[in-house]
């Protein structure tokens, strides 16, 4: 008797074990194509840039440190902590993480409960008194879809790829934010320098007008020279309020990037030759651009689209599931889970499509088309990245050449102004020669200031085109990456 009972228990245990292992046996490889990482054809070198294999990564450090500007570093840190676009991107990453959990949840048994209480009176027939009755119901339900064809796993793969894409988008926001702050900061310094040039030139024209007036009052010159000098003075002075307006606009733009109300922005007093941009290394491997957040995001979009193709393939096959419940139904609450009121059931189900009016086929074709579209976006993103890096490299190179020649032009024009004044006061030339030299110097100095700023902007653009340094994009921000909350 004891021996037979032990044998029955062992047999039931083996059956239970087989039942638990059955879903694992049935759940084979997911249907649909497996993701293959794209391998874009990369040129061995950028246009106008020879690339030796031993070239060091130009984008492997927190790149704003190369300018050795503590004020700029502080502004970037403030932007990383307070920028609203970055905060939005962080919360979108969190939402994508939770979506992965939602998509993955059907892989596990789904448990629920049900309870009901009802009191009523029924009509049983003529000449029969109606009877009042009570009904109490309480059950514990369990359902489990066995992911034989990998539909749930493919959907989870797609959600995971979307999560990674949202994280790459966040990195892109960081890169864009840092680049925008740096570019706006240098543009603001260029405006400061142009304002200083305008004020200095205005003072120079004021002195010229006074010189012409004295000579006119002395009877050695005409009123024409005075009026021409006054016109040049007024024209130059008119640029001062324009530049002051542009400075306020630039400060407001930076304030918005920093997540603060519009207001003054601290900066180095003026853009000087001390702010020399760092030298570009002798070679930049084209593979560096594959670290760009937009390229990585486009790659994850392909992965998600590829997994969605697998989901549509799995929809052609039946869904296999297990269901069970345990509970009771009784007219007395005390009998709900005992005696005749107890109830239970266990079973399996198979649900498959027979005719859907072509919906499944069209869904598959749609998923394939979306996969093809995401692949085209990826290739275009890589191509755009190559062009941006090439543009930044050539700008960096040519602006250095422009700066050398423009500096020579400014020096020559300064000397011509000095000589023209000497000749004018000595009676060897007319007022026209003096005004012409001064009027040519003003735009030349402005162009030199713009060139100096452009050299710094070209470095920022190169770093941005290469995707920045991962140390930069991984820099902690002052908001919780996974925000707390229910």
BELWO-V401150 format. One record per pair of residues at least 24 apart in sequence whose ideal C-beta (glycine too) atoms are under 6 Angstrom apart, sorted by the first residue. I is the first residue (numbers start at 0). GAP is how many residues later the second one is. Records with the same first field share a line. If there is no record, write none. Layout:
I: GAP + GAP
This chain:
22: 123
25: 120 + 122
26: 120 + 121
29: 120 + 123 + 124 + 280
30: 118 + 119 + 282 + 283
31: 122 + 277 + 278 + 281
32: 273 + 276
34: 268 + 271
37: 340
39: 342
41: 244
42: 243
45: 343 + 344 + 347
46: 343
47: 346
48: 344
49: 233
50: 232 + 233 + 234
51: 231
54: 226 + 228 + 230
55: 225
57: 223 + 226
58: 404 + 407 + 409 + 410
59: 409
60: 408
61: 407 + 409 + 410
62: 400 + 406
63: 118
65: 212
70: 195 + 196
71: 113
74: 106
75: 102 + 105
77: 180
78: 98 + 102 + 178 + 179
79: 397
80: 396 + 397
81: 176 + 177
82: 94 + 176
83: 175
84: 88
85: 87 + 91
86: 392
88: 81 + 84
91: 74
92: 73 + 74 + 77
93: 388
95: 66 + 67 + 70
96: 66
98: 60
99: 59 + 60 + 63
102: 52 + 53 + 56
103: 52
105: 39 + 46
106: 45
108: 33 + 35
109: 33
110: 31
111: 29
112: 27
113: 25
133: 197
135: 194 + 197 + 200
136: 192
137: 189 + 198
138: 186 + 188
139: 186 + 187
140: 184
141: 182
142: 180
143: 178
144: 174 + 176
145: 174
147: 172
148: 165 + 168
149: 164
150: 160 + 163
153: 153 + 156 + 157
154: 156
156: 150
157: 146 + 149 + 150
160: 139 + 142 + 143
161: 142
163: 136
164: 132 + 135 + 136
167: 125 + 128 + 129
168: 128
170: 122 + 302
171: 121 + 122
173: 299
174: 118 + 293 + 298
178: 281 + 285
179: 77
180: 76
181: 278
182: 274 + 277
183: 69 + 70
185: 267 + 270 + 271
186: 63
187: 62
188: 82
189: 81 + 259 + 263
190: 52 + 55 + 56
191: 78
192: 77 + 78 + 256
193: 49 + 252 + 255
194: 48
196: 248
197: 41 + 42 + 45
200: 35 + 241
201: 34 + 35
204: 27 + 28 + 31
205: 27
208: 24
211: 219
224: 206
227: 207
231: 203
270: 181
276: 178 + 179 + 182
279: 116
287: 178
288: 96 + 100
290: 176
291: 93 + 175
293: 87
294: 86 + 90
297: 79 + 80 + 83
300: 73
301: 72 + 73 + 76
304: 65 + 66 + 69
305: 65
307: 59
308: 58 + 59 + 62
311: 51 + 52 + 55
314: 45
315: 44
317: 32 + 34
318: 32
319: 30
320: 28
321: 26
322: 24
387: 77
388: 76
391: 69 + 70 + 73
394: 63
395: 62
398: 55 + 56 + 59
401: 49
402: 48
405: 41 + 42 + 45
408: 35
409: 34 + 35 + 38
412: 27 + 28 + 31
416: 24
